Amino acid sequence: MKIKIKCFSQVKYAFGKDELKMELEAGTSTSELEKMIRAKAKGKLDDISLRVAVNQKYLPNEIELKDGDEVAFIPPVQGG
């Protein structure tokens, strides 16, 4: 299945892109995808907590992803 990952703040800086496209095995969960994203970031996201949104809705728990889903990993808001 194919999904789109929207990158914001530190996630965007870690990958140098606004968006990633990934092909995943059916049955992949949001927590499994987060582990993959953190591994791809090679330590740049290690100490950052991320909220997960799927299809523009925040999730309180992990879910199984579906083909065509849009996932966003959103770091905490930082003030200035």
PDB file with one MODEL, atoms N, CA, C and O in Angstrom:
MODEL        1
ATOM      1  N   MET A   1       0.839  -1.179   0.000  1.00  0.00           N
ATOM      2  CA  MET A   1       0.000   0.000   0.000  1.00  0.00           C
ATOM      3  C   MET A   1       0.881   1.237   0.000  1.00  0.00           C
ATOM      4  O   MET A   1       2.009   1.211   0.492  1.00  0.00           O
ATOM      5  N   LYS A   2       0.365   2.300  -0.546  1.00  0.00           N
ATOM      6  CA  LYS A   2       1.114   3.557  -0.619  1.00  0.00           C
ATOM      7  C   LYS A   2       0.475   4.590   0.289  1.00  0.00           C
ATOM      8  O   LYS A   2      -0.748   4.733   0.327  1.00  0.00           O
ATOM      9  N   ILE A   3       1.325   5.317   1.028  1.00  0.00           N
ATOM     10  CA  ILE A   3       0.844   6.397   1.878  1.00  0.00           C
ATOM     11  C   ILE A   3       1.691   7.640   1.637  1.00  0.00           C
ATOM     12  O   ILE A   3       2.789   7.575   1.084  1.00  0.00           O
ATOM     13  N   LYS A   4       1.146   8.773   2.069  1.00  0.00           N
ATOM     14  CA  LYS A   4       1.853  10.046   1.978  1.00  0.00           C
ATOM     15  C   LYS A   4       2.098  10.528   3.401  1.00  0.00           C
ATOM     16  O   LYS A   4       1.210  10.456   4.249  1.00  0.00           O
ATOM     17  N   ILE A   5       3.302  11.019   3.657  1.00  0.00           N
ATOM     18  CA  ILE A   5       3.649  11.533   4.973  1.00  0.00           C
ATOM     19  C   ILE A   5       3.946  13.015   4.841  1.00  0.00           C
ATOM     20  O   ILE A   5       4.834  13.416   4.089  1.00  0.00           O
ATOM     21  N   LYS A   6       3.194  13.826   5.579  1.00  0.00           N
ATOM     22  CA  LYS A   6       3.404  15.271   5.600  1.00  0.00           C
ATOM     23  C   LYS A   6       4.436  15.570   6.686  1.00  0.00           C
ATOM     24  O   LYS A   6       4.332  15.063   7.803  1.00  0.00           O
ATOM     25  N   CYS A   7       5.418  16.384   6.359  1.00  0.00           N
ATOM     26  CA  CYS A   7       6.509  16.689   7.286  1.00  0.00           C
ATOM     27  C   CYS A   7       6.400  18.130   7.782  1.00  0.00           C
ATOM     28  O   CYS A   7       6.298  19.066   6.988  1.00  0.00           O
ATOM     29  N   PHE A   8       6.424  18.293   9.091  1.00  0.00           N
ATOM     30  CA  PHE A   8       6.348  19.609   9.712  1.00  0.00           C
ATOM     31  C   PHE A   8       7.511  19.797  10.670  1.00  0.00           C
ATOM     32  O   PHE A   8       8.016  18.827  11.235  1.00  0.00           O
ATOM     33  N   SER A   9       7.936  21.027  10.856  1.00  0.00           N
ATOM     34  CA  SER A   9       8.924  21.422  11.852  1.00  0.00           C
ATOM     35  C   SER A   9      10.163  20.512  11.831  1.00  0.00           C
ATOM     36  O   SER A   9      10.816  20.388  10.795  1.00  0.00           O
ATOM     37  N   GLN A  10      10.493  19.874  12.969  1.00  0.00           N
ATOM     38  CA  GLN A  10      11.708  19.059  13.054  1.00  0.00           C
ATOM     39  C   GLN A  10      11.695  17.884  12.083  1.00  0.00           C
ATOM     40  O   GLN A  10      12.752  17.474  11.603  1.00  0.00           O
ATOM     41  N   VAL A  11      10.526  17.341  11.787  1.00  0.00           N
ATOM     42  CA  VAL A  11      10.443  16.229  10.835  1.00  0.00           C
ATOM     43  C   VAL A  11      10.858  16.732   9.448  1.00  0.00           C
ATOM     44  O   VAL A  11      11.578  16.048   8.720  1.00  0.00           O
ATOM     45  N   LYS A  12      10.401  17.915   9.099  1.00  0.00           N
ATOM     46  CA  LYS A  12      10.765  18.527   7.820  1.00  0.00           C
ATOM     47  C   LYS A  12      12.279  18.779   7.764  1.00  0.00           C
ATOM     48  O   LYS A  12      12.922  18.515   6.748  1.00  0.00           O
ATOM     49  N   TYR A  13      12.834  19.288   8.862  1.00  0.00           N
ATOM     50  CA  TYR A  13      14.284  19.539   8.891  1.00  0.00           C
ATOM     51  C   TYR A  13      15.080  18.237   8.811  1.00  0.00           C
ATOM     52  O   TYR A  13      16.139  18.194   8.185  1.00  0.00           O
ATOM     53  N   ALA A  14      14.577  17.183   9.438  1.00  0.00           N
ATOM     54  CA  ALA A  14      15.278  15.894   9.437  1.00  0.00           C
ATOM     55  C   ALA A  14      15.387  15.316   8.028  1.00  0.00           C
ATOM     56  O   ALA A  14      16.389  14.689   7.683  1.00  0.00           O
ATOM     57  N   PHE A  15      14.349  15.530   7.214  1.00  0.00           N
ATOM     58  CA  PHE A  15      14.327  14.936   5.875  1.00  0.00           C
ATOM     59  C   PHE A  15      14.570  15.939   4.753  1.00  0.00           C
ATOM     60  O   PHE A  15      14.828  15.544   3.616  1.00  0.00           O
ATOM     61  N   GLY A  16      14.489  17.235   5.062  1.00  0.00           N
ATOM     62  CA  GLY A  16      14.689  18.247   4.036  1.00  0.00           C
ATOM     63  C   GLY A  16      13.570  18.283   3.005  1.00  0.00           C
ATOM     64  O   GLY A  16      13.768  18.749   1.883  1.00  0.00           O
ATOM     65  N   LYS A  17      12.391  17.789   3.386  1.00  0.00           N
ATOM     66  CA  LYS A  17      11.253  17.727   2.469  1.00  0.00           C
ATOM     67  C   LYS A  17       9.962  18.034   3.217  1.00  0.00           C
ATOM     68  O   LYS A  17       9.868  17.835   4.428  1.00  0.00           O
ATOM     69  N   ASP A  18       8.968  18.521   2.477  1.00  0.00           N
ATOM     70  CA  ASP A  18       7.632  18.755   3.038  1.00  0.00           C
ATOM     71  C   ASP A  18       6.804  17.474   3.069  1.00  0.00           C
ATOM     72  O   ASP A  18       5.838  17.360   3.824  1.00  0.00           O
ATOM     73  N   GLU A  19       7.200  16.513   2.234  1.00  0.00           N
ATOM     74  CA  GLU A  19       6.367  15.329   2.052  1.00  0.00           C
ATOM     75  C   GLU A  19       7.220  14.124   1.661  1.00  0.00           C
ATOM     76  O   GLU A  19       8.187  14.248   0.910  1.00  0.00           O
ATOM     77  N   LEU A  20       6.850  12.972   2.178  1.00  0.00           N
ATOM     78  CA  LEU A  20       7.487  11.708   1.811  1.00  0.00           C
ATOM     79  C   LEU A  20       6.407  10.767   1.298  1.00  0.00           C
ATOM     80  O   LEU A  20       5.261  10.838   1.742  1.00  0.00           O
ATOM     81  N   LYS A  21       6.755   9.910   0.392  1.00  0.00           N
ATOM     82  CA  LYS A  21       5.840   8.860  -0.052  1.00  0.00           C
ATOM     83  C   LYS A  21       6.504   7.533   0.273  1.00  0.00           C
ATOM     84  O   LYS A  21       7.688   7.329   0.004  1.00  0.00           O
ATOM     85  N   MET A  22       5.720   6.635   0.857  1.00  0.00           N
ATOM     86  CA  MET A  22       6.264   5.336   1.244  1.00  0.00           C
ATOM     87  C   MET A  22       5.325   4.235   0.808  1.00  0.00           C
ATOM     88  O   MET A  22       4.109   4.410   0.741  1.00  0.00           O
ATOM     89  N   GLU A  23       5.920   3.103   0.517  1.00  0.00           N
ATOM     90  CA  GLU A  23       5.149   1.902   0.236  1.00  0.00           C
ATOM     91  C   GLU A  23       5.330   0.983   1.435  1.00  0.00           C
ATOM     92  O   GLU A  23       6.454   0.650   1.812  1.00  0.00           O
ATOM     93  N   LEU A  24       4.210   0.576   2.029  1.00  0.00           N
ATOM     94  CA  LEU A  24       4.222  -0.239   3.236  1.00  0.00           C
ATOM     95  C   LEU A  24       3.470  -1.539   3.018  1.00  0.00           C
ATOM     96  O   LEU A  24       2.658  -1.663   2.101  1.00  0.00           O
ATOM     97  N   GLU A  25       3.754  -2.502   3.875  1.00  0.00           N
ATOM     98  CA  GLU A  25       3.006  -3.753   3.838  1.00  0.00           C
ATOM     99  C   GLU A  25       1.624  -3.526   4.431  1.00  0.00           C
ATOM    100  O   GLU A  25       1.469  -2.727   5.355  1.00  0.00           O
ATOM    101  N   ALA A  26       0.631  -4.216   3.914  1.00  0.00           N
ATOM    102  CA  ALA A  26      -0.714  -4.148   4.470  1.00  0.00           C
ATOM    103  C   ALA A  26      -0.647  -4.517   5.945  1.00  0.00           C
ATOM    104  O   ALA A  26       0.096  -5.417   6.336  1.00  0.00           O
ATOM    105  N   GLY A  27      -1.420  -3.825   6.749  1.00  0.00           N
ATOM    106  CA  GLY A  27      -1.444  -4.107   8.184  1.00  0.00           C
ATOM    107  C   GLY A  27      -0.480  -3.275   9.000  1.00  0.00           C
ATOM    108  O   GLY A  27      -0.444  -3.418  10.222  1.00  0.00           O
ATOM    109  N   THR A  28       0.312  -2.401   8.367  1.00  0.00           N
ATOM    110  CA  THR A  28       1.250  -1.554   9.103  1.00  0.00           C
ATOM    111  C   THR A  28       0.471  -0.570   9.970  1.00  0.00           C
ATOM    112  O   THR A  28      -0.490   0.047   9.510  1.00  0.00           O
ATOM    113  N   SER A  29       0.889  -0.426  11.222  1.00  0.00           N
ATOM    114  CA  SER A  29       0.213   0.486  12.147  1.00  0.00           C
ATOM    115  C   SER A  29       0.942   1.828  12.201  1.00  0.00           C
ATOM    116  O   SER A  29       2.069   1.960  11.724  1.00  0.00           O
ATOM    117  N   THR A  30       0.276   2.817  12.791  1.00  0.00           N
ATOM    118  CA  THR A  30       0.894   4.135  12.925  1.00  0.00           C
ATOM    119  C   THR A  30       2.150   4.068  13.801  1.00  0.00           C
ATOM    120  O   THR A  30       3.123   4.772  13.529  1.00  0.00           O
ATOM    121  N   SER A  31       2.144   3.240  14.840  1.00  0.00           N
ATOM    122  CA  SER A  31       3.339   3.143  15.689  1.00  0.00           C
ATOM    123  C   SER A  31       4.495   2.471  14.951  1.00  0.00           C
ATOM    124  O   SER A  31       5.652   2.843  15.148  1.00  0.00           O
ATOM    125  N   GLU A  32       4.198   1.496  14.113  1.00  0.00           N
ATOM    126  CA  GLU A  32       5.256   0.868  13.307  1.00  0.00           C
ATOM    127  C   GLU A  32       5.829   1.875  12.306  1.00  0.00           C
ATOM    128  O   GLU A  32       7.039   1.915  12.081  1.00  0.00           O
ATOM    129  N   LEU A  33       4.950   2.686  11.708  1.00  0.00           N
ATOM    130  CA  LEU A  33       5.423   3.707  10.776  1.00  0.00           C
ATOM    131  C   LEU A  33       6.280   4.737  11.499  1.00  0.00           C
ATOM    132  O   LEU A  33       7.291   5.183  10.956  1.00  0.00           O
ATOM    133  N   GLU A  34       5.898   5.120  12.704  1.00  0.00           N
ATOM    134  CA  GLU A  34       6.699   6.084  13.462  1.00  0.00           C
ATOM    135  C   GLU A  34       8.104   5.527  13.714  1.00  0.00           C
ATOM    136  O   GLU A  34       9.086   6.262  13.604  1.00  0.00           O
ATOM    137  N   LYS A  35       8.210   4.257  14.046  1.00  0.00           N
ATOM    138  CA  LYS A  35       9.529   3.640  14.252  1.00  0.00           C
ATOM    139  C   LYS A  35      10.357   3.702  12.966  1.00  0.00           C
ATOM    140  O   LYS A  35      11.557   3.973  13.008  1.00  0.00           O
ATOM    141  N   MET A  36       9.708   3.451  11.820  1.00  0.00           N
ATOM    142  CA  MET A  36      10.411   3.520  10.534  1.00  0.00           C
ATOM    143  C   MET A  36      10.909   4.936  10.253  1.00  0.00           C
ATOM    144  O   MET A  36      12.040   5.128   9.807  1.00  0.00           O
ATOM    145  N   ILE A  37      10.054   5.922  10.517  1.00  0.00           N
ATOM    146  CA  ILE A  37      10.408   7.323  10.272  1.00  0.00           C
ATOM    147  C   ILE A  37      11.570   7.736  11.168  1.00  0.00           C
ATOM    148  O   ILE A  37      12.507   8.391  10.711  1.00  0.00           O
ATOM    149  N   ARG A  38      11.511   7.359  12.424  1.00  0.00           N
ATOM    150  CA  ARG A  38      12.602   7.697  13.346  1.00  0.00           C
ATOM    151  C   ARG A  38      13.916   7.053  12.895  1.00  0.00           C
ATOM    152  O   ARG A  38      14.971   7.683  12.972  1.00  0.00           O
ATOM    153  N   ALA A  39      13.860   5.809  12.428  1.00  0.00           N
ATOM    154  CA  ALA A  39      15.070   5.131  11.944  1.00  0.00           C
ATOM    155  C   ALA A  39      15.634   5.839  10.712  1.00  0.00           C
ATOM    156  O   ALA A  39      16.847   6.005  10.588  1.00  0.00           O
ATOM    157  N   LYS A  40      14.748   6.256   9.798  1.00  0.00           N
ATOM    158  CA  LYS A  40      15.192   6.964   8.590  1.00  0.00           C
ATOM    159  C   LYS A  40      15.822   8.312   8.921  1.00  0.00           C
ATOM    160  O   LYS A  40      16.684   8.797   8.188  1.00  0.00           O
ATOM    161  N   ALA A  41      15.386   8.923  10.040  1.00  0.00           N
ATOM    162  CA  ALA A  41      15.891  10.245  10.431  1.00  0.00           C
ATOM    163  C   ALA A  41      17.282  10.169  11.052  1.00  0.00           C
ATOM    164  O   ALA A  41      17.894  11.202  11.324  1.00  0.00           O
ATOM    165  N   LYS A  42      17.779   8.975  11.276  1.00  0.00           N
ATOM    166  CA  LYS A  42      19.143   8.746  11.775  1.00  0.00           C
ATOM    167  C   LYS A  42      19.482   9.587  13.012  1.00  0.00           C
ATOM    168  O   LYS A  42      20.505  10.271  13.055  1.00  0.00           O
ATOM    169  N   GLY A  43      18.601   9.519  14.012  1.00  0.00           N
ATOM    170  CA  GLY A  43      18.861  10.179  15.288  1.00  0.00           C
ATOM    171  C   GLY A  43      18.346  11.604  15.402  1.00  0.00           C
ATOM    172  O   GLY A  43      18.324  12.155  16.503  1.00  0.00           O
ATOM    173  N   LYS A  44      17.938  12.209  14.318  1.00  0.00           N
ATOM    174  CA  LYS A  44      17.508  13.611  14.359  1.00  0.00           C
ATOM    175  C   LYS A  44      16.173  13.809  15.070  1.00  0.00           C
ATOM    176  O   LYS A  44      15.825  14.935  15.423  1.00  0.00           O
ATOM    177  N   LEU A  45      15.424  12.733  15.283  1.00  0.00           N
ATOM    178  CA  LEU A  45      14.124  12.841  15.963  1.00  0.00           C
ATOM    179  C   LEU A  45      14.094  12.086  17.286  1.00  0.00           C
ATOM    180  O   LEU A  45      13.027  11.895  17.869  1.00  0.00           O
ATOM    181  N   ASP A  46      15.257  11.658  17.761  1.00  0.00           N
ATOM    182  CA  ASP A  46      15.312  10.787  18.940  1.00  0.00           C
ATOM    183  C   ASP A  46      14.668  11.373  20.192  1.00  0.00           C
ATOM    184  O   ASP A  46      13.958  10.655  20.896  1.00  0.00           O
ATOM    185  N   ASP A  47      14.885  12.633  20.490  1.00  0.00           N
ATOM    186  CA  ASP A  47      14.375  13.218  21.731  1.00  0.00           C
ATOM    187  C   ASP A  47      13.133  14.075  21.502  1.00  0.00           C
ATOM    188  O   ASP A  47      12.814  14.935  22.323  1.00  0.00           O
ATOM    189  N   ILE A  48      12.445  13.851  20.416  1.00  0.00           N
ATOM    190  CA  ILE A  48      11.274  14.662  20.071  1.00  0.00           C
ATOM    191  C   ILE A  48      10.018  13.808  20.128  1.00  0.00           C
ATOM    192  O   ILE A  48       9.940  12.753  19.499  1.00  0.00           O
ATOM    193  N   SER A  49       9.034  14.279  20.892  1.00  0.00           N
ATOM    194  CA  SER A  49       7.761  13.567  20.913  1.00  0.00           C
ATOM    195  C   SER A  49       6.958  14.002  19.693  1.00  0.00           C
ATOM    196  O   SER A  49       7.003  15.164  19.289  1.00  0.00           O
ATOM    197  N   LEU A  50       6.236  13.075  19.121  1.00  0.00           N
ATOM    198  CA  LEU A  50       5.464  13.354  17.909  1.00  0.00           C
ATOM    199  C   LEU A  50       4.004  12.961  18.113  1.00  0.00           C
ATOM    200  O   LEU A  50       3.707  11.891  18.646  1.00  0.00           O
ATOM    201  N   ARG A  51       3.099  13.834  17.686  1.00  0.00           N
ATOM    202  CA  ARG A  51       1.680  13.481  17.626  1.00  0.00           C
ATOM    203  C   ARG A  51       1.406  12.970  16.230  1.00  0.00           C
ATOM    204  O   ARG A  51       2.049  13.386  15.266  1.00  0.00           O
ATOM    205  N   VAL A  52       0.449  12.067  16.126  1.00  0.00           N
ATOM    206  CA  VAL A  52       0.134  11.462  14.834  1.00  0.00           C
ATOM    207  C   VAL A  52      -1.255  11.892  14.384  1.00  0.00           C
ATOM    208  O   VAL A  52      -2.214  11.856  15.154  1.00  0.00           O
ATOM    209  N   ALA A  53      -1.341  12.294  13.133  1.00  0.00           N
ATOM    210  CA  ALA A  53      -2.635  12.579  12.516  1.00  0.00           C
ATOM    211  C   ALA A  53      -2.730  11.742  11.245  1.00  0.00           C
ATOM    212  O   ALA A  53      -1.765  11.633  10.488  1.00  0.00           O
ATOM    213  N   VAL A  54      -3.886  11.160  11.023  1.00  0.00           N
ATOM    214  CA  VAL A  54      -4.135  10.405   9.797  1.00  0.00           C
ATOM    215  C   VAL A  54      -5.341  11.044   9.121  1.00  0.00           C
ATOM    216  O   VAL A  54      -6.408  11.195   9.717  1.00  0.00           O
ATOM    217  N   ASN A  55      -5.141  11.413   7.866  1.00  0.00           N
ATOM    218  CA  ASN A  55      -6.198  12.071   7.094  1.00  0.00           C
ATOM    219  C   ASN A  55      -6.743  13.289   7.840  1.00  0.00           C
ATOM    220  O   ASN A  55      -7.951  13.518   7.902  1.00  0.00           O
ATOM    221  N   GLN A  56      -5.808  14.067   8.407  1.00  0.00           N
ATOM    222  CA  GLN A  56      -6.055  15.347   9.082  1.00  0.00           C
ATOM    223  C   GLN A  56      -6.841  15.219  10.380  1.00  0.00           C
ATOM    224  O   GLN A  56      -7.505  16.169  10.794  1.00  0.00           O
ATOM    225  N   LYS A  57      -6.777  14.054  11.030  1.00  0.00           N
ATOM    226  CA  LYS A  57      -7.412  13.864  12.334  1.00  0.00           C
ATOM    227  C   LYS A  57      -6.388  13.305  13.308  1.00  0.00           C
ATOM    228  O   LYS A  57      -5.746  12.290  13.039  1.00  0.00           O
ATOM    229  N   TYR A  58      -6.242  13.989  14.457  1.00  0.00           N
ATOM    230  CA  TYR A  58      -5.346  13.485  15.492  1.00  0.00           C
ATOM    231  C   TYR A  58      -5.870  12.163  16.040  1.00  0.00           C
ATOM    232  O   TYR A  58      -7.076  11.956  16.171  1.00  0.00           O
ATOM    233  N   LEU A  59      -4.933  11.279  16.355  1.00  0.00           N
ATOM    234  CA  LEU A  59      -5.307   9.958  16.866  1.00  0.00           C
ATOM    235  C   LEU A  59      -4.854   9.803  18.311  1.00  0.00           C
ATOM    236  O   LEU A  59      -3.701  10.091  18.630  1.00  0.00           O
ATOM    237  N   PRO A  60      -5.752   9.348  19.196  1.00  0.00           N
ATOM    238  CA  PRO A  60      -5.339   9.096  20.574  1.00  0.00           C
ATOM    239  C   PRO A  60      -4.618   7.751  20.713  1.00  0.00           C
ATOM    240  O   PRO A  60      -3.838   7.556  21.645  1.00  0.00           O
ATOM    241  N   ASN A  61      -4.880   6.827  19.785  1.00  0.00           N
ATOM    242  CA  ASN A  61      -4.290   5.485  19.822  1.00  0.00           C
ATOM    243  C   ASN A  61      -3.793   5.115  18.426  1.00  0.00           C
ATOM    244  O   ASN A  61      -4.123   5.771  17.438  1.00  0.00           O
ATOM    245  N   GLU A  62      -2.999   4.058  18.367  1.00  0.00           N
ATOM    246  CA  GLU A  62      -2.519   3.622  17.059  1.00  0.00           C
ATOM    247  C   GLU A  62      -3.654   2.973  16.268  1.00  0.00           C
ATOM    248  O   GLU A  62      -4.597   2.418  16.832  1.00  0.00           O
ATOM    249  N   ILE A  63      -3.532   3.062  14.954  1.00  0.00           N
ATOM    250  CA  ILE A  63      -4.492   2.407  14.063  1.00  0.00           C
ATOM    251  C   ILE A  63      -3.731   1.712  12.951  1.00  0.00           C
ATOM    252  O   ILE A  63      -2.543   1.959  12.742  1.00  0.00           O
ATOM    253  N   GLU A  64      -4.421   0.853  12.250  1.00  0.00           N
ATOM    254  CA  GLU A  64      -3.850   0.210  11.070  1.00  0.00           C
ATOM    255  C   GLU A  64      -4.058   1.153   9.889  1.00  0.00           C
ATOM    256  O   GLU A  64      -5.162   1.648   9.661  1.00  0.00           O
ATOM    257  N   LEU A  65      -2.987   1.392   9.147  1.00  0.00           N
ATOM    258  CA  LEU A  65      -3.067   2.301   8.007  1.00  0.00           C
ATOM    259  C   LEU A  65      -3.681   1.609   6.801  1.00  0.00           C
ATOM    260  O   LEU A  65      -3.633   0.387   6.662  1.00  0.00           O
ATOM    261  N   LYS A  66      -4.260   2.434   5.933  1.00  0.00           N
ATOM    262  CA  LYS A  66      -4.882   1.925   4.707  1.00  0.00           C
ATOM    263  C   LYS A  66      -4.235   2.588   3.502  1.00  0.00           C
ATOM    264  O   LYS A  66      -3.665   3.673   3.613  1.00  0.00           O
ATOM    265  N   ASP A  67      -4.324   1.940   2.363  1.00  0.00           N
ATOM    266  CA  ASP A  67      -3.780   2.476   1.127  1.00  0.00           C
ATOM    267  C   ASP A  67      -4.342   3.881   0.881  1.00  0.00           C
ATOM    268  O   ASP A  67      -5.549   4.104   0.980  1.00  0.00           O
ATOM    269  N   GLY A  68      -3.460   4.811   0.564  1.00  0.00           N
ATOM    270  CA  GLY A  68      -3.869   6.178   0.250  1.00  0.00           C
ATOM    271  C   GLY A  68      -3.956   7.105   1.445  1.00  0.00           C
ATOM    272  O   GLY A  68      -4.239   8.291   1.274  1.00  0.00           O
ATOM    273  N   ASP A  69      -3.719   6.599   2.666  1.00  0.00           N
ATOM    274  CA  ASP A  69      -3.789   7.467   3.846  1.00  0.00           C
ATOM    275  C   ASP A  69      -2.721   8.551   3.779  1.00  0.00           C
ATOM    276  O   ASP A  69      -1.652   8.365   3.198  1.00  0.00           O
ATOM    277  N   GLU A  70      -3.044   9.698   4.396  1.00  0.00           N
ATOM    278  CA  GLU A  70      -2.090  10.783   4.566  1.00  0.00           C
ATOM    279  C   GLU A  70      -1.774  10.857   6.053  1.00  0.00           C
ATOM    280  O   GLU A  70      -2.667  11.056   6.876  1.00  0.00           O
ATOM    281  N   VAL A  71      -0.509  10.699   6.390  1.00  0.00           N
ATOM    282  CA  VAL A  71      -0.077  10.680   7.784  1.00  0.00           C
ATOM    283  C   VAL A  71       0.793  11.900   8.044  1.00  0.00           C
ATOM    284  O   VAL A  71       1.638  12.260   7.224  1.00  0.00           O
ATOM    285  N   ALA A  72       0.580  12.531   9.191  1.00  0.00           N
ATOM    286  CA  ALA A  72       1.430  13.647   9.602  1.00  0.00           C
ATOM    287  C   ALA A  72       1.981  13.344  10.980  1.00  0.00           C
ATOM    288  O   ALA A  72       1.241  12.951  11.882  1.00  0.00           O
ATOM    289  N   PHE A  73       3.276  13.526  11.141  1.00  0.00           N
ATOM    290  CA  PHE A  73       3.918  13.429  12.448  1.00  0.00           C
ATOM    291  C   PHE A  73       4.222  14.863  12.853  1.00  0.00           C
ATOM    292  O   PHE A  73       5.021  15.551  12.217  1.00  0.00           O
ATOM    293  N   ILE A  74       3.563  15.301  13.933  1.00  0.00           N
ATOM    294  CA  ILE A  74       3.627  16.707  14.294  1.00  0.00           C
ATOM    295  C   ILE A  74       4.323  16.864  15.642  1.00  0.00           C
ATOM    296  O   ILE A  74       3.833  16.378  16.662  1.00  0.00           O
ATOM    297  N   PRO A  75       5.476  17.551  15.640  1.00  0.00           N
ATOM    298  CA  PRO A  75       6.196  17.810  16.892  1.00  0.00           C
ATOM    299  C   PRO A  75       5.423  18.818  17.735  1.00  0.00           C
ATOM    300  O   PRO A  75       4.518  19.482  17.230  1.00  0.00           O
ATOM    301  N   PRO A  76       5.769  18.938  19.010  1.00  0.00           N
ATOM    302  CA  PRO A  76       5.092  19.930  19.856  1.00  0.00           C
ATOM    303  C   PRO A  76       5.289  21.341  19.298  1.00  0.00           C
ATOM    304  O   PRO A  76       6.303  21.639  18.668  1.00  0.00           O
ATOM    305  N   VAL A  77       4.314  22.184  19.538  1.00  0.00           N
ATOM    306  CA  VAL A  77       4.401  23.577  19.087  1.00  0.00           C
ATOM    307  C   VAL A  77       5.441  24.297  19.915  1.00  0.00           C
ATOM    308  O   VAL A  77       5.507  24.120  21.132  1.00  0.00           O
ATOM    309  N   GLN A  78       6.250  25.104  19.263  1.00  0.00           N
ATOM    310  CA  GLN A  78       7.297  25.859  19.954  1.00  0.00           C
ATOM    311  C   GLN A  78       6.979  27.340  19.861  1.00  0.00           C
ATOM    312  O   GLN A  78       6.630  27.857  18.800  1.00  0.00           O
ATOM    313  N   GLY A  79       7.107  27.994  20.974  1.00  0.00           N
ATOM    314  CA  GLY A  79       6.842  29.438  21.018  1.00  0.00           C
ATOM    315  C   GLY A  79       8.084  30.239  20.717  1.00  0.00           C
ATOM    316  O   GLY A  79       9.193  29.707  20.664  1.00  0.00           O
ATOM    317  N   GLY A  80       7.884  31.511  20.525  1.00  0.00           N
ATOM    318  CA  GLY A  80       9.036  32.356  20.233  1.00  0.00           C
ATOM    319  C   GLY A  80       8.790  33.763  20.630  1.00  0.00           C
ATOM    320  O   GLY A  80       9.661  34.615  20.454  1.00  0.00           O
TER     321      GLY A  80
ENDMDL
END
